[in-house]
Amino acid sequence: MLVIKIGGSLTNVEPLLADVAACREPLVLVHGANKELNDLSTRLGNAPRMVTSERGEVSRFTDATTMDHFLMAYAGKQNKRIVERLRALGASAVGLTAMDGGIAIGRRKPDLRIREGGKTKVLHGDHSGSIERIEPKLLRLLMDNGYLPVVTPPAISHEGVAINVDGDRLAMEIAAALKAERLLIFADTPGFMRDVADAGSVIPLIHLDEVERIAGYGKGRARVKLLAAAQAIRRGIKAVGLLDGRGEHPLTRAFEGAGTWVTT
């Protein structure tokens, strides 16, 4: 089986959804909605606040108001539009958040230490967290009965509070829990590149023992995706694709070897 992740930066997912609807392998679809959330928050007068942690990682500060907007963009518009389109294409899609049925349970980190203006600050009231456990029972129930689960963050904390979790890591954790053979992560880049300014520098194959060295070429989200791919391989997934979701038939092109593939 497959787990497919659609990045929130993709502006036209129609060709990819057409490929997904036509796919005959059992699969779970995971998606983000970063662009939708940024646009919505800005329109509602609560512009996104991106912060840098003490470790240099950039993330969204998700206060209570932002979490309301998060639910509107992710669980509302984006999830239901994807379900709408997949069903029009003949797929029995069912839209879910990772909260539903306790699919992804994690730990909320209400206090966030950041570096800003050369100083360390602590932001309170964050609704972000990390996944600690996947309960795949609901996903298996749906797939066993011919449905295509379409899953998006947020996850749920142990205290029952919605938490913003990384979509790539959610896809990786679901793939590991379901013992998927392949995890396919689609974004708006041609793959993992040695030089972000050169689309021709895509590395087609990365073995697990090369990841730490090659990760140095990546920055930001590209590096995060590669490290998540390596973690997926360590968890028993045979191959992870870092793939281009743009253009016609992106899933078909991926099966033909396009993009970057991480394996043992």
N, C-alpha and C positions, 0 to 999 in steps of 0.2 A: 504494500500500500504506500501511498504518498502523503506527505504534508506539504502544502503549497502556501507560501507567504507572499502576499501582495503588499509592497511598500506603500506607505501613505503619500510618498512624493510623486507617484505615477499619476499623470493627469488624464490619460485615456486608457482605461482598463478593458474596454470593449473587446479588443482582439484576444486578450488573455482569458477573459471570461468565456468567450466562444470556444477556446481550446479546452478550458476546464469542463464546460458542459458536454463536450464531445468525448472527453477522456473516459475510458472504460475501466480504469483501475479504481478501486476504492480510495477515497481521499478525504482529507479534511482541509478546508481552506481557512487560512488565518489572514486577517488584513489589518492595516493601520488606517489612520485618517489625519495625519499631521497637518497636511495642507488645509483640509476642511476645518480643523480645530483652530489653526492660526487665523484663517479668514473669519470664522464665526466670532472668535474672541475679540478680534479687532473691531468688527462691526458692532459688537455689544459693549464697546468701550473698556475692554479689559485686555489690552494688548499682551501677547505672550511674553513671559519673562523667562529668558534662558539664562541659566547660571552655571558657573564652573566650580566643581567640587575641589576639595583640597588635593585630590589625586589627578586633577586636570580633566575630568570627564564633564562634558556639557550635557545638561538635562533641563527639562522644563520644571519650573517651580509650580506645583499643582496645589494651590490653595482651594478652599471650599468652593469659591465661585468658579474657578477654572475646572474643578471636577464636574460641576453642573454642566459647563460648556462641553467638557470631554464626553459626557454621556450623550449630549445632544448630537455631537459630531460623529462619534464612533458608533455607539449603540443605536443611535437614531438614524440620521440621514445616510451615512456611508454604508452601514450594515444592511439597511433595508433596501437601498438602491441596488446593492450587489445581489441580494436575494431576489429582488424584483426582476433583474435582468437575467439571472440564471434560470429562474422559473420560466421566463419567456422563451429561453433557449432550450427548454425541455428537461432541465435538471430539477430534481426534487430537493431544492435548497431549503435549509432551516437556519434562520439567523439566531445567534447566541452571543452573549458576552461570556468571558471566562469566569464571571461570577455565577452564572446559571448552573444549578446543580453542583456548585462547588467545584467546577472544572479545574480552576487554578486557585490555590489557597496560599497566602504568603504573609509576610511580616511588614506591617506599615512602619515607616521611618518618619515620625512626625517632625523631628528636628533635623535640619539639613545644614551642614557646615560647608560654607562656600568661601571662595577667594574673590574679593571685589575691591578694586582700587588699591591693590597691594596689601589688603588687610583680610584677616579671617573674620567672617561673620556667621551667626547662627540664625537661620530662618525657621520660625515656628509655624505649625499648622499645615505642614506638607502632607499631601495625600498620595505620596509615591511609596513604592515598596519593592520587595523582591519575592519571587516565587519560591516556595519551599516544598509544595506538594501538588501533584496533579492527580485528579480523580477522573479517569477516563470512562467510567461506567456509562454516563449519558451519551458520550460520543459513540461508544461501541453499540449502544442500543439503537441509535439513529442509523448508523452505517449498516448494521445487521438487518435493518428493515428497509434498506434501499434509499435512505436519505443522505444528502450531502451537507454536513455541518459547516456553517460559515461562522467563524469565531473571531471575536475582537476583544482587546482589553476594554474595560479594566478587569482585574482579578478581585478577589475578596480577601480581606484580612481575617486573622483568627478571631478578631472582635466583631466581624461582620460589617466592616467598612470598605467601601470601594477604594481600590488602590491602582494608581497608574503604574503599569509594568511595561518593560520593553517588549515590543511586538515580536522581534526576532527571537528573543529568548523564550517567549511564550510558545512560538512555533517549534523551537528546538525541544522544549520540555514536553510538549504534546507528542511530537514525533518519537521521542525516547519512550514515553509512557505507552504509546500504541505499538512500539516496536516496528516503526515504519522502515522500509528499505531505503527510501530517499527523502531528503528534505530539500525543497526547491525554494530559494529566496529571490524574488523578482524585485528589481528597483529600476531607477532611471539611469543606470550606468551599464556599460557593456560587460562588466565583470570586475574582478580585482585587478587593478592596473599598477604596474611599476611606477608609472608617471601619470598623475591624475589629469595632466594636460594633454596626454597622448592616448587617444582611444585605441591605437594600434599596439599599446603595450600591455594588453590583457594577458595574464598568466593563465593558460588553459588548464593546467593540472598542478595541484599542490598536494604533496603528501604530508601526512600528519607531522612527521619529524622535521618538516621544513617551515611549519606555520610560524613559529616564534621569530625566525629570521626574516621571513617574507612580510610578516605583519608590520615590520619597520617601514615598509614602503607606504603603508596606508595611513590615512588620517581620519579622525572623526568617526563617522558612521561606517566607513569602509573597514576600518580596523576592528570595530566592534562586531561587524558581521563575520569577519574572518575568524575571530576568536570564538564566536558562538558556533561557527561551523566546526571548528576543531573540537569543541566540547561535545557537539553532537556525535562526532565520529567516536570519541572516547566512550560515549554512552551506548554504542552499538549500532548506530545508523551507518549503512555501508557507504553512502555518498551524499555529499551536500553540494548543491549548485548555487553559485552566486551569479545571478542571471539578469539579462536585459529584458525588461517587461515591455519595452516599446516596440512599435512596428507590428507587422502581421505575423501571426502564428508563433508567438514567443515560446509556448510550451513545446511545440513541434521542433523548433530550432534548438531548444535545450536538450531534448531527447537525441538530437543529432550531434550533440557535443559542443554547442556554442556556449560562451561564457566561461566561467571558472568553476572547476570541479575540485572539491576537497575530498580526499579519500585516505585510506590507510597506506 
